[in-house]
Amino acid sequence: MTAAYATIAFALAVALAWMGVRALKRKLFAAGAEMSSLMLEGEPAKARVLAAERRRMARGEFEYYVTYTFRSRDNEEHRKEFRVSPTELDNYLEGESIDIVYLPRDPSVSATREMVDRVRSARANHSRPAA
């Protein structure tokens, strides 16, 4: 009976891992599609940092978040929160103005100008043929 339970547990673990990998791939694909859209159709704007904060998670570890707000061309206000590394958190001060890029057709999609430029540069370097 123990071998049967072990087999079932193993099969369940494999199925859960497979489902997790598929979900992660879908999420990464969606993020890549959003970034491609920002690079092709994005409109620059100024945003104001609302918060740059460190949050304690369940296991006592910290995660770092920045929240900004901006107005789209139709004068609607939008808010975005994104995760940063601990070293990047100090680059954002509450109340400061930052450059962002957003999609006019869907202003819920936005990113810092720095991030868009970083991805653009990485893609350009990746697509260059090796010398």
PyMOL commands that set and color helices and strands:
alter all, ss='L'
color gray80, all
select helices_A, chain A and resi 2-41+86-89+113-127
alter helices_A, ss='H'
color red, helices_A
select strands_A, chain A and resi 43-56+62-71+77-84+97-103+106-112
alter strands_A, ss='S'
color yellow, strands_A
deselect
rebuild
show_as cartoon
